[in-house]
Every structure is written in C-alpha cells, then in structure tokens.
Amino acid sequence: MRSKNNCFNIKITQDEKILHDKDYITLKDGADDVGLSYSIIADISCGRKKNKCYENFKFMPHIEITRINKKECIKEI
C-alpha cells in the first residue's frame, strides 16, 4: 500500500559530491531506481547498523534516506 502522508528522499554522496538526490513515494520505488534491494534500503532508512566490513572499500558512497511530508514531494513522481 502506498503511503498517504509520507514520501522518502534518497540522497547518495561520495566525497561531498552528490551522485543521486530524488524523492520517492515508497522505499520500494527508491530501491528499484538506485539498484539496491528493498531490505538494504529499509535497513538504512530505519538506522539499523550496517556491516562494518564495507567501510574498508576505497570508494564507499554515503546513502542518506529521509522521510518527508508528501506535500513537499516533487510532482513528477
């Protein structure tokens, strides 16, 4: 069921360079668009601890997911 009140913004940055910044109605829509599984996106959005072994990669992007009010969502969704 689609959210009636909330949307999500997924912002991916690497070394302060914005690689992706877009609003989505559901986390599933965002996961499909960025090419990650829903479970990974859901874990990030609720703040579950990530696997520390990934921090050793040289090029690890920072993924930030924030819940926003639906009225603030971009109309093109």
Secondary structure, 3 states (H helix, E strand, C coil): CCCCCEEEEEEEEECCEEEEEEEECCHHHHHHHHCCCHHHHHHHHHCCCCCHHHHHCCCCCEEEEEEEEHHHCCCCC
